[in-house]
Amino acid sequence: MFFLRRPLHTVCILALLSAPGALAATLDFNRDIRPILSDNCFQCHGQDASKRKGELRLDTREGAVGKAESGEIAVVPGKPAASALVARIFSKDKDEQMPPAKANRTLTAEQKAVLKKWVAEGAEYQAHWAFVAPVRAALPAVKRADWVRNPIDRFVLAKIEAGGLQPSPEADRPTLIRRLTLDLTGLQPTPEEVDAFVADTKPDAYERVVERLLASPNHGERMALPWLDAARYADSNGFQQDGDTYQWVWRDWVVRALNADMPFDRFSIEQLAGDLLPTPTNDQLIATAFNRNHLLSGEGGAIAEEQRFVAMFDRVDTTATNWLGLTMACAQCHDHKYDPLTQRDFYGLLHAFNQVSESGMAGGGPGPKRVAAPFVELPTEEQAKRIAALEEKAAKADAEGKNKETLEKDFAAWMATVTPELKRPKDQPLPGNLGELLKVAPDARTAEQKAELEKGLRALYEPEFWPGKAAREAAAKTAEAVRKEIAGIKRNEVPRVMVMRDDKPRETSILDRGGYLSPKEKVGFATPAFLPAPPADAPKNRLGFAQWLFAPEHPLTARVQVNRIWQIFFGAGLVRTAEDFGVQSEMPVQQELLDWMAVEFRERGWSMKQMHRLIATSATYRQSSRVTRELLQRDPENRLLARASRFRAPSMVLRDVALAASGLLDRRIGGAPVYPYQPDAIWESLAITKERDFTYRPSTGADLYRRSLYTFWRRTIGPANMFDASNRQTCRVRQTATSTPLHALTTLNDPTWAEASRVLAAHAIEAGGDADAQLTFAFRRVFGRKPADRDLAALRRALEKQRAIYQADPKAAAEVVTIGTAPVQPNLKAPEHAALTAVCLAIFNLDSALTRE
């Protein structure tokens, strides 16, 4: 368990908005007190009884005002002088002081004063804000009502004005359309789209751009990226064998669902429990692959049952993180130290995942695929036709064998002609007492002798005497060969998507410290007890859990998802701790906005596109991202949203932008994963046995230039050019951005960017015109807008310098203009082409090209 320390700046912003001085105002427990207690006290004085010290609880009022083991009362409301808590935090005695030195936690003088004032004011507790169902707050009054475009802006503007600031002006149109297009489709706008928007004087010009982008099939591809991170999606199982899978079929389902604006409640229910719906469709079964996207061991020494529990632990954690925003994994071994989650809650939810007929291990080979039951076979139309034709061929062979057989008729006729002189084809003696039985006259044989004789002769007839034997054997061989071919197609070609299926009922027990060999008391399905209970008649399984998530009184689901949607458009959620809405989470500056949007999301039928539209059309989103000195000083993290966010685009988007600018991008939607450029022998470290070949074989042709979404994602070694991406081994819902030299080395040296630069330069030269025209062409393919005079002057200087370099080194120029596998333009002069290629690569690496402004 790690301990989240709240950013000091967040506390400062909250204090700025609450009052001129924190101690001058009436304190708010959630805002001012809980963060102090949670960070410094709950570890030893929280709900985890196994770690509780002195029988004192400070996470509840009952515990705080009751007698501790020592007989002291920690909190005497209204009487700080009589309160042991106040005495202990101000004590100079190291044996009495709280928190103790060994806790490595220290209260500041201000925090001590706040706690003392809180006790003096009556020590009121409040339920944690995220555990109370959101309500739609009234729209706040603002001074600059003319700035407001939709309700989001009223909440934001009220906070901006309360902080003594002003919103930033609207961004210029080229910036707006690039921002919109990157956020909604993951691609940049074309120069033609930018020109059309800039020239459009109609009042709804911006809104029509939003609608066009929401309707684009690229929208689902962009919005799928964070969901794949959250679902720990990969194209292999992980571990040493790292067998390949067909889970990409689920990835395509996600893209289709997002493009169709499948309501989030249905989107969730089908992924959590699509198999439990009445007469589920193939698509609903595919959706449940969400909870089969986990690591899956195929190692020889692994214990199957242990691995099955590892997978279930992961499902509980992933499900709770995605829909509840809770760190339930902390309750696997003991009661949660901070949130009101118990081990019983953890295993009550785990019970819902404990009914699947899985072994815990990946399936075997031969071949690179490792798929574990339960799964659903999903042949393509072409594969289905091939299999049907082969099955018909096998049936025909079977029929031919049976038609030539007429075994019973032939046998009866032959048996009537058999005499005691019967000779076998190879002159072997007759087995058993057949010879003696044949010597008995037919009409003198007993019923027992007749039966024994018929049995013996029948055993001889088909293999040795029947004339149809050869034809039957040939037909059987044909049928067997055809069936082997069918099995090979199903094993190696037909997608077999691992899905959920409750077809193996099991009992579930609380595990002592999470050990699968240490069961304690049995539990049934249950949702976390501190949250509203599901209806009494709700199914006690995954379907009941999934439906419960969308009950109107549920406090978390809508908030958690709205926060994640906001994160896409602003780089960070209204609650920065997107994975944790528990008591260790950040107190949101814009809580009223978050709650209003949560209710709005639910009342709009859980439509994700409607929420995307609401955010994208707000004045808040349309602000300039330029930072003034005042904003940088007073709100450096942009908590008040007095400007638009500015952040580096995800690496997967940056790669797609380079391919789109060069014209190389293959825009096909969906399909099996592809293998773009990667460093040589990238998977070589996995090849420690001869069990399988881990040679990386790049795709060819158009498959090299598919969108990054479709890149094969090996769970043990992710794509080397996807920096800051999730490792796809565990659920990740919070975007992270780092800044290391490796990022620049990628965008400056990776073959994808180098080849895209070469092809873009060739297009610029072929478009004609002088150097300025060519530079403008290349610049606009990346940015959409025209370069400013100073931009063009800098690019011109760079081109002249590069031209001189390559004119002096024709060999280097020849190497540059042949990078990659895209067709080479031999008619272009190599030094000129190489020089412009270098400048195009520089354009891709400009800060504003890498950044979502």
Order of alpha helices (4+ residues) and beta strands (2+ residues): alpha-alpha-alpha-alpha-alpha-alpha-alpha-alpha-alpha-alpha-alpha-alpha-alpha-alpha-alpha-alpha-beta-alpha-alpha-alpha-alpha-alpha-beta-beta-beta-alpha-alpha-alpha-alpha-alpha-beta-alpha-alpha-alpha-alpha-alpha-alpha-alpha-alpha-beta
